[in-house]
Amino acid sequence: LNSVDISDDGKYIVAGSEDDIVYFFDRGSVTPLWTYDSDSKIKIVSISADGEYIVAGTMDNKVYLFDKDSSTPLWTKDVAGYQGCSRISDDGEYIIAGTGYDDNKVYFFERGSSTPLWTYSIGNNVYSVDISADGQYMVAGIHPKVYLFNKDEDDPVWTYDTDDYVQNVAISSDGEYI
């Protein structure tokens, strides 16, 4: 497995695998509720707090959004670089995704559309992203910076220079702490 996430109540589990499959489980069974074969390695998965929505990113440059009730994606977005990191807000309303190699961008989506609300060119591989519970603030980590974004604009609120790669970032639920 490359990535696993669990809903806040522990009822639903999503897993992404090297075998190109997204697995969606109810904690009461080892048999998935559904699976989806993306035809490419699943790099990252994320689930909303209530387990209603799932986002998955693949090595063949795609971002998928699913509803928990179906293995058919609500939408798919092709991006120019491999989709290395993504997170979904607690209510499933907003998605942040980061890409690498040929693209090096942060994408910000609203659940209802595969057309990003905005994109921001980072200039280097995006290694990690996170989003506040309400989707108001997002953070992205690259080499050698941390970026903070507000959902209402595509320019960062601020950037912070580091001495090395930023492999993992996190933001508090209320967006106050990074």
C-alpha positions in Angstrom: 0.0 0.0 0.0 1.1 3.5 -0.8 -1.5 5.4 1.2 -4.2 4.8 3.7 -6.7 7.2 5.3 -9.6 6.7 7.7 -12.8 8.8 8.4 -12.9 10.6 11.8 -15.4 8.2 13.3 -13.2 5.2 12.1 -16.1 3.8 10.1 -14.6 4.0 6.6 -11.1 3.3 5.3 -9.6 4.1 2.0 -6.4 2.6 0.7 -4.3 3.2 -2.5 -2.0 0.6 -3.8 0.9 -0.2 -6.2 -1.6 -2.6 -7.9 -3.4 0.5 -9.4 -6.5 0.1 -7.2 -8.3 2.3 -4.8 -10.0 0.2 -2.0 -12.9 1.5 0.0 -13.8 -0.4 3.2 -16.3 -0.3 6.0 -14.4 -1.2 9.2 -16.7 -4.2 9.8 -15.5 -6.2 6.8 -12.3 -7.3 5.1 -14.2 -7.2 1.8 -14.1 -3.8 0.2 -17.4 -1.9 -0.3 -15.9 -1.1 -3.7 -12.7 -1.0 -5.7 -11.5 1.2 -8.6 -8.8 0.2 -11.0 -7.1 3.4 -12.2 -4.6 1.7 -14.6 -1.8 3.5 -12.7 -0.2 3.2 -9.3 -2.2 5.0 -6.6 0.2 7.5 -4.9 -2.1 9.1 -2.4 -5.6 8.8 -1.0 -7.6 11.1 1.4 -11.1 10.8 2.9 -13.4 13.5 4.3 -14.1 13.4 8.0 -17.5 11.9 7.6 -16.3 9.4 5.0 -18.6 10.7 2.3 -15.9 11.8 -0.2 -12.6 10.3 -1.3 -9.8 11.8 -3.3 -7.0 9.7 -5.0 -3.9 10.7 -6.9 -2.1 8.5 -9.4 1.4 8.2 -10.9 -0.2 8.8 -14.4 -1.0 12.4 -13.6 -4.7 12.1 -12.5 -6.7 13.3 -9.5 -10.0 11.4 -8.8 -12.9 12.4 -6.6 -15.3 9.7 -5.4 -18.5 9.5 -3.4 -18.5 6.7 -0.9 -21.5 5.1 -2.5 -19.9 4.4 -5.9 -16.7 3.3 -7.5 -17.4 5.5 -10.5 -15.5 8.8 -10.0 -17.5 12.0 -9.6 -14.8 13.6 -11.7 -11.2 13.0 -12.9 -8.6 15.7 -13.6 -5.6 15.2 -15.7 -2.6 17.2 -14.5 0.8 17.6 -16.3 3.0 16.1 -13.6 2.5 13.1 -11.4 -0.1 13.6 -8.7 2.1 13.2 -5.6 -0.1 14.6 -2.8 -3.7 15.6 -2.1 -6.0 16.2 0.8 -9.7 16.8 1.2 -11.4 19.2 3.7 -13.4 17.6 6.6 -16.7 18.4 4.9 -15.5 17.1 1.5 -16.1 20.5 -0.1 -12.5 21.4 -1.0 -9.5 19.5 -2.4 -5.9 20.6 -2.6 -3.5 18.6 -4.8 0.2 19.0 -5.5 2.2 17.8 -8.5 5.8 17.2 -9.4 8.2 16.8 -12.2 6.7 18.4 -15.3 4.1 20.4 -13.6 5.1 21.5 -10.1 1.8 23.2 -9.2 -0.7 23.4 -6.4 -4.3 22.9 -7.5 -7.3 23.9 -5.5 -10.7 22.4 -6.3 -14.3 22.7 -5.2 -16.0 19.3 -4.9 -18.5 20.1 -7.7 -16.0 20.6 -10.5 -12.7 19.2 -11.9 -11.8 22.7 -13.1 -9.6 24.1 -10.4 -10.7 27.3 -8.6 -7.1 28.3 -8.9 -3.6 26.9 -9.5 -0.2 28.1 -8.4 3.1 27.3 -10.0 5.6 26.3 -7.2 8.8 25.8 -9.3 9.7 22.4 -7.7 8.1 19.1 -6.7 5.2 19.4 -4.3 5.9 16.8 -1.6 3.1 17.3 0.8 -0.1 19.3 1.2 -2.7 19.7 4.0 -6.0 21.6 4.4 -7.8 23.0 7.3 -11.2 21.4 8.3 -13.2 24.1 6.6 -11.0 24.4 3.6 -10.1 28.0 4.3 -6.4 27.5 4.5 -3.9 25.1 2.8 -0.3 24.4 3.3 2.2 23.0 0.8 5.8 21.7 1.3 8.5 21.6 -1.4 12.3 21.9 -1.5 13.1 24.2 0.2 9.9 26.1 1.2 6.6 26.0 3.0 3.6 27.8 1.5 0.4 28.9 3.2 -2.6 29.6 1.0 -6.1 31.1 1.6 -8.9 29.5 -0.5 -9.9 32.9 -1.9 -6.7 33.7 -3.7 -4.1 31.9 -5.7 -1.1 33.8 -4.3 0.4 32.5 -1.1 -0.4 34.3 2.2 3.2 33.7 3.0 6.2 31.5 2.3 8.9 30.2 4.6 12.4 29.2 3.4 13.9 26.1 4.9 17.3 24.5 4.5 16.2 21.2 3.0 13.3 19.2 1.6 9.9 19.6 3.3 8.6 16.0 3.0 5.5 16.4 5.3 3.3 19.4 6.3 0.2 19.6 8.5 -2.2 22.3 9.5 -4.5 22.4 12.5 -8.2 22.0 11.9 -8.9 25.7 12.5 -6.0 26.8 10.3 -4.2 28.5 13.1 -1.1 26.4 13.3 1.2 24.8 10.7 
